[in-house]
Amino acid sequence: MQNSLAYHLNNSLEEMSTIDIKDQAEEFAKWIESFPAQIDILSLQVHWSQSVEEMLLKTGSKALVHVENRT
């Protein structure tokens, strides 16, 4: 079961990385429908966490405003 969840999470994150959530609403809806809800939620959380970490490493805590605007 853990391998299956990891497999689906990896696929979900790969597909999600090609979608601009704000500008591609139709593609985002298709992505949501193509995976189980638990994987969708986890993928969004992983994506958000990666964005926060990336911004903190680049410019420090002031960059968190940019993360809020991107998600």
DSSP file (Angstrom, degrees, kcal/mol; ACC not computed):
  #  RESIDUE AA STRUCTURE BP1 BP2  ACC     N-H-->O    O-->H-N    N-H-->O    O-->H-N    TCO  KAPPA ALPHA  PHI   PSI    X-CA   Y-CA   Z-CA
    1    1 A M     >        0   0    0      0, 0.0     4,-2.5     0, 0.0     5,-0.2   0.000 360.0 360.0 360.0 -42.7    0.0    0.0    0.0
    2    2 A Q  H  >  +     0   0    0      1,-0.2     4,-2.5     2,-0.2     5,-0.2   0.895 360.0  50.6 -61.8 -39.5    2.8    2.5    0.8
    3    3 A N  H  > S+     0   0    0      2,-0.2     4,-2.4     1,-0.2    -1,-0.2   0.901 109.7  50.5 -64.8 -40.1    4.4    1.8   -2.5
    4    4 A S  H  > S+     0   0    0      2,-0.2     4,-2.4     1,-0.2    -2,-0.2   0.920 111.7  46.9 -63.9 -44.8    1.2    2.4   -4.3
    5    5 A L  H  X S+     0   0    0     -4,-2.5     4,-2.6     1,-0.2    -2,-0.2   0.909 112.7  49.7 -64.2 -41.9    0.6    5.7   -2.5
    6    6 A A  H  X S+     0   0    0     -4,-2.5     4,-2.4    -5,-0.2    -2,-0.2   0.900 110.6  51.0 -63.0 -40.7    4.2    6.8   -3.2
    7    7 A Y  H  X S+     0   0    0     -4,-2.4     4,-2.2     2,-0.2    -2,-0.2   0.942 113.3  43.8 -61.6 -49.4    3.7    5.9   -6.9
    8    8 A H  H  X S+     0   0    0     -4,-2.4     4,-2.6     2,-0.2    -2,-0.2   0.879 112.9  52.3 -66.2 -38.6    0.5    7.9   -7.2
    9    9 A L  H  X S+     0   0    0     -4,-2.6     4,-2.7     2,-0.2     5,-0.2   0.927 109.6  49.2 -62.7 -44.8    1.9   10.9   -5.3
   10   10 A N  H  X S+     0   0    0     -4,-2.4     4,-2.1     2,-0.2    -2,-0.2   0.928 113.4  46.1 -60.5 -46.3    5.0   11.0   -7.5
   11   11 A N  H  X S+     0   0    0     -4,-2.2     4,-2.3     1,-0.2    -1,-0.2   0.905 112.6  51.1 -63.1 -41.4    2.8   10.9  -10.6
   12   12 A S  H  X S+     0   0    0     -4,-2.6     4,-2.7     1,-0.2    -2,-0.2   0.923 110.4  47.9 -62.4 -45.8    0.5   13.5   -9.2
   13   13 A L  H  X S+     0   0    0     -4,-2.7     4,-1.8     2,-0.2    -1,-0.2   0.872 110.3  52.4 -64.9 -37.3    3.4   15.9   -8.4
   14   14 A E  H  < S+     0   0    0     -4,-2.1     4,-0.4    -5,-0.2    -1,-0.2   0.934 113.8  42.7 -63.8 -45.5    4.9   15.5  -11.8
   15   15 A E  H >< S+     0   0    0     -4,-2.3     3,-1.3     1,-0.2     4,-0.2   0.901 112.3  54.1 -66.8 -40.3    1.6   16.3  -13.5
   16   16 A M  H >< S+     0   0    0     -4,-2.7     3,-1.7     1,-0.3    -1,-0.2   0.840  97.7  64.5 -64.1 -32.9    0.9   19.2  -11.1
   17   17 A S  T 3< S+     0   0    0     -4,-1.8    -1,-0.3     1,-0.3    -2,-0.2   0.683  99.3  54.4 -66.3 -16.2    4.3   20.8  -11.9
   18   18 A T  T <  S+     0   0    0     -3,-1.3     2,-0.4    -4,-0.4    -1,-0.3   0.473  96.9  82.0 -93.3  -3.1    3.2   21.4  -15.5
   19   19 A I    <   -     0   0    0     -3,-1.7     2,-0.9    -4,-0.2     3,-0.1  -0.877  67.2-147.0-111.0 132.3    0.0   23.2  -14.5
   20   20 A D     >  -     0   0    0     -2,-0.4     4,-2.4     1,-0.2     3,-0.2  -0.861  17.8-155.7 -91.2 106.1   -0.3   26.9  -13.5
   21   21 A I  T  4 S+     0   0    0     -2,-0.9    -1,-0.2     1,-0.2     7,-0.1   0.840  87.1  44.4 -57.3 -40.0   -3.1   26.6  -11.0
   22   22 A K  T  4 S+     0   0    0     48,-0.2     3,-0.3     1,-0.2    -1,-0.2   0.884 122.9  33.4 -73.7 -38.5   -4.3   30.2  -11.4
   23   23 A D  T  4 S+     0   0    0      1,-0.2     2,-0.2    -3,-0.2    -2,-0.2   0.591 117.2  50.9 -98.0 -11.9   -4.2   30.4  -15.2
   24   24 A Q     X  +     0   0    0     -4,-2.4     4,-2.4     1,-0.1    -1,-0.2  -0.505  58.7 154.7-125.6  63.8   -5.1   26.9  -16.2
   25   25 A A  H  > S+     0   0    0     -3,-0.3     4,-2.3     1,-0.2     5,-0.2   0.866  73.9  52.1 -61.1 -39.2   -8.3   26.2  -14.2
   26   26 A E  H  > S+     0   0    0      2,-0.2     4,-2.0     1,-0.2    -1,-0.2   0.924 111.8  45.3 -65.6 -44.4   -9.6   23.6  -16.7
   27   27 A E  H  > S+     0   0    0      1,-0.2     4,-2.3     2,-0.2    -2,-0.2   0.881 112.0  53.3 -65.5 -37.8   -6.3   21.6  -16.6
   28   28 A F  H  X S+     0   0    0     -4,-2.4     4,-2.4     2,-0.2    -2,-0.2   0.905 107.9  50.2 -63.5 -41.7   -6.2   21.9  -12.8
   29   29 A A  H  X S+     0   0    0     -4,-2.3     4,-2.1     2,-0.2    -1,-0.2   0.895 110.3  50.3 -63.0 -40.2   -9.8   20.4  -12.6
   30   30 A K  H  X S+     0   0    0     -4,-2.0     4,-1.1     2,-0.2    -2,-0.2   0.898 109.3  51.7 -64.2 -39.9   -8.8   17.5  -14.8
   31   31 A W  H >< S+     0   0    0     -4,-2.3     3,-0.7     1,-0.2     4,-0.5   0.933 108.7  50.6 -61.9 -45.3   -5.8   16.9  -12.6
   32   32 A I  H >< S+     0   0    0     -4,-2.4     3,-1.0     1,-0.2    -1,-0.2   0.905 110.9  49.1 -59.0 -42.4   -8.0   16.8   -9.5
   33   33 A E  H 3< S+     0   0    0     -4,-2.1    -1,-0.2     1,-0.2    -2,-0.2   0.687 102.8  62.7 -72.0 -17.9  -10.3   14.3  -11.2
   34   34 A S  T << S+     0   0    0     -4,-1.1    -1,-0.2    -3,-0.7    -2,-0.2   0.549 104.1  46.7 -88.5  -5.9   -7.5   12.0  -12.3
   35   35 A F  S <  S-     0   0    0     -3,-1.0     5,-0.0    -4,-0.5   -26,-0.0  -0.931  94.0 -91.4-131.7 156.0   -6.3   11.2   -8.8
   36   36 A P    >>  -     0   0    0      0, 0.0     4,-2.2     0, 0.0     3,-0.6  -0.307  42.4-112.0 -60.7 151.2   -7.9   10.1   -5.5
   37   37 A A  H 3> S+     0   0    0      1,-0.3     4,-2.6     2,-0.2     5,-0.2   0.853 116.2  56.5 -56.1 -39.3   -8.8   13.0   -3.2
   38   38 A Q  H 3> S+     0   0    0      1,-0.2     4,-2.2     2,-0.2    -1,-0.3   0.885 108.7  46.8 -62.8 -37.7   -6.2   12.0   -0.6
   39   39 A I  H <> S+     0   0    0     -3,-0.6     4,-2.7     2,-0.2    -1,-0.2   0.890 110.8  52.9 -70.7 -39.8   -3.4   12.2   -3.2
   40   40 A D  H  X S+     0   0    0     -4,-2.2     4,-2.3     2,-0.2    -2,-0.2   0.949 112.1  44.6 -58.4 -49.4   -4.7   15.6   -4.5
   41   41 A I  H  X S+     0   0    0     -4,-2.6     4,-2.1     1,-0.2    -2,-0.2   0.923 114.7  47.7 -63.0 -45.8   -4.6   17.0   -1.0
   42   42 A L  H  X S+     0   0    0     -4,-2.2     4,-2.7    -5,-0.2    -1,-0.2   0.898 110.7  52.5 -63.7 -39.9   -1.2   15.6   -0.2
   43   43 A S  H  X S+     0   0    0     -4,-2.7     4,-2.8     1,-0.2    -1,-0.2   0.913 109.0  49.3 -62.2 -43.2    0.2   16.9   -3.5
   44   44 A L  H  X S+     0   0    0     -4,-2.3     4,-2.3     2,-0.2    -1,-0.2   0.887 112.1  48.9 -63.5 -38.4   -1.1   20.4   -2.8
   45   45 A Q  H  X S+     0   0    0     -4,-2.1     4,-2.6     2,-0.2    -2,-0.2   0.910 112.5  47.2 -67.7 -42.1    0.5   20.3    0.6
   46   46 A V  H  X S+     0   0    0     -4,-2.7     4,-2.6     2,-0.2    -2,-0.2   0.923 112.5  50.4 -64.0 -44.1    3.8   19.1   -0.7
   47   47 A H  H  X S+     0   0    0     -4,-2.8     4,-2.1     2,-0.2    -2,-0.2   0.924 112.2  46.8 -59.8 -46.1    3.7   21.7   -3.5
   48   48 A W  H  X S+     0   0    0     -4,-2.3     4,-2.5     2,-0.2    -2,-0.2   0.925 112.4  50.1 -62.7 -45.5    3.0   24.5   -0.9
   49   49 A S  H  X S+     0   0    0     -4,-2.6     4,-2.5     1,-0.2    -2,-0.2   0.899 110.6  49.6 -61.5 -41.2    5.8   23.2    1.4
   50   50 A Q  H  X S+     0   0    0     -4,-2.6     4,-2.5     2,-0.2    -1,-0.2   0.894 110.2  51.2 -64.7 -39.3    8.3   23.1   -1.4
   51   51 A S  H  X S+     0   0    0     -4,-2.1     4,-2.3     2,-0.2    -2,-0.2   0.919 111.3  47.4 -63.5 -43.9    7.3   26.7   -2.5
   52   52 A V  H  X S+     0   0    0     -4,-2.5     4,-2.5     2,-0.2     5,-0.2   0.939 113.5  47.5 -63.0 -47.2    7.8   28.0    1.1
   53   53 A E  H  X S+     0   0    0     -4,-2.5     4,-2.3     1,-0.2    -2,-0.2   0.909 111.3  51.4 -61.9 -42.5   11.1   26.2    1.5
   54   54 A E  H  X S+     0   0    0     -4,-2.5     4,-1.6     1,-0.2    -1,-0.2   0.919 112.4  45.6 -61.2 -44.9   12.3   27.5   -1.9
   55   55 A M  H  X>S+     0   0    0     -4,-2.3     4,-2.6     2,-0.2     5,-0.7   0.882 111.5  51.7 -68.0 -38.6   11.4   31.1   -1.1
   56   56 A L  H  X5S+     0   0    0     -4,-2.5     4,-1.1     1,-0.2    -1,-0.2   0.897 110.5  48.9 -64.8 -39.6   13.0   30.9    2.4
   57   57 A L  H  <5S+     0   0    0     -4,-2.3    -1,-0.2    -5,-0.2    -2,-0.2   0.847 114.9  45.9 -68.2 -33.0   16.2   29.6    1.0
   58   58 A K  H  <5S-     0   0    0     -4,-1.6    -2,-0.2    -5,-0.2    -1,-0.2   0.946 137.4  -7.6 -76.1 -49.1   16.3   32.3   -1.7
   59   59 A T  H  <5S-     0   0    0     -4,-2.6     3,-0.4     1,-0.3    -3,-0.2   0.437  92.2-115.7-135.8   0.3   15.5   35.5    0.2
   60   60 A G    ><< -     0   0    0     -4,-1.1     3,-1.8    -5,-0.7    -1,-0.3  -0.437  65.6 -30.8  89.6-168.1   14.5   34.7    3.8
   61   61 A S  G >  S+     0   0    0      1,-0.3     3,-1.4     2,-0.2     4,-0.2   0.710 124.5  71.1 -65.1 -22.4   11.2   35.3    5.5
   62   62 A K  G >  S+     0   0    0     -3,-0.4     3,-0.9     1,-0.3    -1,-0.3   0.752  88.3  66.6 -64.8 -21.9   10.3   38.4    3.4
   63   63 A A  G X> S+     0   0    0     -3,-1.8     4,-1.1     1,-0.2     3,-1.1   0.592  73.6  87.7 -76.9 -10.2    9.7   36.1    0.4
   64   64 A L  H <> S+     0   0    0     -3,-1.4     4,-2.0     1,-0.3    -1,-0.2   0.766  78.0  66.0 -62.9 -23.6    6.7   34.4    2.0
   65   65 A V  H <> S+     0   0    0     -3,-0.9     4,-1.5    -4,-0.2    -1,-0.3   0.891  99.6  52.0 -61.5 -38.6    4.5   37.1    0.5
   66   66 A H  H <> S+     0   0    0     -3,-1.1     4,-1.4    -4,-0.3    -1,-0.2   0.860 106.2  53.2 -67.3 -36.1    5.5   35.7   -3.0
   67   67 A V  H  X S+     0   0    0     -4,-1.1     4,-1.5     1,-0.2     3,-0.4   0.925 106.7  52.3 -64.8 -44.0    4.5   32.2   -1.9
   68   68 A E  H  < S+     0   0    0     -4,-2.0    -1,-0.2     1,-0.2    -2,-0.2   0.876 110.9  48.1 -59.8 -37.6    1.1   33.4   -0.9
   69   69 A N  H  < S+     0   0    0     -4,-1.5    -1,-0.2     1,-0.2    -2,-0.2   0.749 110.3  51.6 -75.6 -24.4    0.6   35.1   -4.2
   70   70 A R  H  <        0   0    0     -4,-1.4   -48,-0.2    -3,-0.4    -1,-0.2   0.721 360.0 360.0 -85.5 -22.1    1.7   32.0   -6.2
   71   71 A T     <        0   0    0     -4,-1.5    -1,-0.2    -3,-0.1    -2,-0.2   0.456 360.0 360.0 -99.5 360.0   -0.6   29.5   -4.6
